[in-house]
Amino acid sequence: MRSSTACFLDLAGAPMPSPTGKGWLLRFSADQQGCRYWYLYLAEGGADHAVLSTMEFDDPQDRGPSDPETEAPNDIRFCAESFEAFICRYWLENEIFFADVDGTPLPEGAAEYLERYRK
């Protein structure tokens, strides 16, 4: 998927324990400068999941230990109630951006999305 901010697929080698709650975090995306990461949160037992984001919170298995000040649990942000919802919104918002920049038609559903967003 195209990204207006040069985000890219950055799949971790393995899930890591969540610093808050019971469950696991699996990194799947990063911004181009390596200062924001997106994780799939998998609840213990696998019944629920969500997408979370952090700044400078890194997987020590992949890249070595991070600065403890940036690993604070209060840095974790909720992004979407499911991976599917996150990917759908991510794709649509980026395609809206590119349609505007390129002067091309909006993708299907974009006009309705923008109208709801404005309200």
N, C-alpha and C positions, 0 to 999 in steps of 0.2 A: 504494500500500500504506500502511496505517496505521502510524504510528510512535509508540511510547510515549514517545519522547524528542524528538519533533518534528523528526526528520531529514527532509530533503527532496531531491528530484532537483536536482542542481546540475551540469549537463553543461558541461564545458569547451568552448571554441570550437575547440580543436585539441589533439591529443596533444603532450606535451612529452618531451624526452629524459629517461630515467631517470637519477637521480644515481648510481645503483649498477647494476652489470651492464650488459648491452647490451639495449636495448629502449626502450619508450615507456610513459608514464603518461597515462591519460585519466581526469580527474576526473569522477565521475558522481553523487556524493552528498556532502552536508555536514550537520553538526548545526546546530541552530537558532542557536547562538551563534557559528558560524564558527570553531571552534577544533579541529574534527576533520573530516578529509576522507577519502573513500574513492575509490580509484583502481583502474581496471582496468589491470593491468600486461600489456603485450603484448610478448612476447619477440621479439628480432630474428628476422626471417624469418616471424613470425606463427604458428609451430607450437604455441606454448604460451602460456598466460595464467594469471593469478591475480588475486585481489583483495587490495589492500594498503591500509593506513590510516596517516595521519600526523596530527600535531598542528601546526597553524600552517604547514604546508608548502603553499605556494600557487603557482598558475600565473602567472608574471610576464606572460604574454601577456594574461591576463584582468584581473588586479587590480594589477599593478605589483610591484616587487621586495618580497620578504619579508625579515624579519630573518635574516641569515645564521646566527645561533645556532640558529634553529628549523628550518633547512633541513638539519641534519646527517643524513647517511644512517642513523645509528643510531636515528633517530626512526621510521623506516619499519617498520611491523608487518605481518606476514603475517596475513591474515584467512581466506582460503579458497583451495582449489586450483582453483576455477573460479568464474566469474560465476554460473553456474547454482546451484552449491552455496551460495554466499553468499546469493543471493536467496531460495532455499528456506528456509535457516535463519533469515534475517532475517524473512521473512513468518511462519514458524511461531512463533518466539519472541515476536514482537509480538502475534500472535493469542492465544497462551497468556496473555500479560499482560492483554489486553483481556477475555478470558473470565473471568479471575480478578476483575478490577475490576468488570465488568458483571454477574457472576454468571450467565454464559451457558455453554452446553456448550463443551467443548474442541473444536477442529477435528480432523478426521480425522488420525490419526497422532501427535497431541500426547501422548497417554498413553504410547505406546511411546517417544517421544522423551524424555519426562521420566524414565521408568524407566531408560533407557540412560544418561541424564545422571547420575542418582543413583548409578549403579554406578561 
